[in-house]
Amino acid sequence: MPTNRRAVAPFITIPFESSGVPIYRQIYETFRRAILSGQLPAKSQLPSTRSLAAQLAVSRMTVVNAYDQLLAEGYIEGISGSGTYVATVLPEELLEIRDKKRCRQHTATAKRQTTLSRSGELLASFNLANLRARTDKNFSAFNYGLPAIEAFPLELWSRLTTRRLQRMSASLFGSGNPAGFEPLRQAVAAYLQTARAVRCKPEQVIITAGAQQAIALIAQILIDEKDVVWMENPCYLGARNAFAVVGAKVVSVPLDAEGFNLPFALKENKNARLVCVTPSHQFPLGTVMSLSRRLALLEWAKRANAWIVEDDYDSEFRYAGRPLASLQGLDENGCVIYVGTFSKTIFPALMLGYAVVPESLIDVFAAARALSGSHSPSIDQAVLTDFIEEGHFARHVRRMRFLYAERQAVLIDAAKKDLAGLLEVPADEAGMHLIGWLPDGVNDKTASEKAAEQGVETKPLSAYSSEPLTRGGLVLGYTAFSAGQIKNGVRRLAKAIA
Ligand SMILES: Cc1ncc(COP(=O)(O)O)c(C=O)c1O
């Protein structure tokens, strides 16, 4: 179709085109361009809608629509009884003024000296590389801590979500209980009683945004500046940092064959207010704390009036041997705060975990939870409740136990074949990762960097330690990767560290 141009004012032509763009929009664009270019200067009068419609041979409504748009965006203004005029200050000029102002303000902020609080300073000093591993990039072998998302029953999860949304009572759409959705607290309590021998009532279960938040709340509620906190070394840095940021004096305690080395800790600094341990499967070394060490730790906590945080982050994944029941289940004195997560059993993005707290702490935990983001999303909590109560959770965990045991075996076989002499990868009866031990004298940080150059994600063991380690190692997460990805990752790793 030929272009049909019509002049509406001196210099202004409307290029009616069969481009699919509505005519009112073409009129609007033409006027906007003419105004911005200065062809139609500020305060100049536009033709009346009636005369322009007649001139263009279009309906008056079409012109009214175009003018309305220009009016709404601030290019023209209507003066009643007089007509329509180009605005004195155009939206672009307003934006420019605002941008300049913002720019000045930004420079002023940049010049202003930033004074952080003590915990702000500590936060700023943390190396967040560890946290960045959780960003939304594609993960590659051997990123630690990820479940097999492809094996998660997502369709079922979405059906449960839809069903919940359809049947949900109005109250679930408002604000919920900061301590958590009651039915979920009940389901978690029932699960922990049977699966982990945790002794608790549903009220003692505080639903949190992952285990990390549970640990941060514990630090906030129980630790004062300069209080001594014993941490296993090496350890999960998220926990260590949560205590450090509230000003705790964190004392690193090494491990022996029985787990957390209590005799060492007592010699080092016996006035600890809290100890944070991973007794079922030490993170990252995998040691299981012996029964006698558990009893000794409980006895110490009772005498010292101290707290034990039991981080039971991956206890669902035990492939052989009988798991020892939770430390909390052995506690007669209410010294243990038990922490768990659904990040490993469902998926990390769900951001749901829990703390099981002694009865005396329920209210203060609920208050702290309320102040740190009210509560976890009610709909997710409700769907998770259904997932657990209808048996899907237990079924999924069982399936994953088989799958992960297979994946671990693939990793060990591939390592024996391709990494002999380069990395020793012993089996583990539990967990979601293995430690690959480097030959004596080989720096694990360098090995991890070389692996990254080959596209292999593996963290050096030393990154989890505050003290130099006697032997370097690499943390190899295997649960999220197929047999093919694991074999390929091992080959690339061998190339990297050969
Ligand atoms: C030992 C340990 N504890 C706690 C957490 C935190 O779990 P969440 O993702 O639920 O915050 C992790 C996460 O990887 C972990 O490895």
The ligand as an SDF file (V2000), in Angstrom:
LIG
                    3D

 16 16  0  0  0  0  0  0  0  0999 V2000
   25.9210  -27.5620   57.1750 C   0  0  0  0  0  0  0  0  0  0  0  0
   24.8560  -26.6450   56.7020 C   0  0  0  0  0  0  0  0  0  0  0  0
   24.0510  -26.0620   57.5880 N   0  0  0  0  0  0  0  0  0  0  0  0
   23.0880  -25.1990   57.2150 C   0  0  0  0  0  0  0  0  0  0  0  0
   22.8980  -24.8730   55.8980 C   0  0  0  0  0  0  0  0  0  0  0  0
   21.8540  -23.8360   55.5190 C   0  0  0  0  0  0  0  0  0  0  0  0
   20.7640  -24.4020   54.9290 O   0  0  0  0  0  0  0  0  0  0  0  0
   19.6010  -23.4970   54.2910 P   0  0  0  0  0  0  0  0  0  0  0  0
   19.7960  -23.5640   52.8290 O   0  0  0  0  0  0  0  0  0  0  0  0
   18.3510  -24.1630   54.7410 O   0  0  0  0  0  0  0  0  0  0  0  0
   19.7180  -22.1270   54.8440 O   0  0  0  0  0  0  0  0  0  0  0  0
   23.7090  -25.4570   54.9290 C   0  0  0  0  0  0  0  0  0  0  0  0
   23.5390  -25.1090   53.5170 C   0  0  0  0  0  0  0  0  0  0  0  0
   24.1920  -25.5470   52.6340 O   0  0  0  0  0  0  0  0  0  0  0  0
   24.7060  -26.3690   55.3390 C   0  0  0  0  0  0  0  0  0  0  0  0
   25.5280  -26.9400   54.4550 O   0  0  0  0  0  0  0  0  0  0  0  0
  1  2  1  0
  2  3  1  0
  2 15  2  0
  3  4  2  0
  4  5  1  0
  5  6  1  0
  5 12  2  0
  6  7  1  0
  7  8  1  0
  8  9  2  0
  8 10  1  0
  8 11  1  0
 12 13  1  0
 12 15  1  0
 13 14  2  0
 15 16  1  0
M  END
$$$$
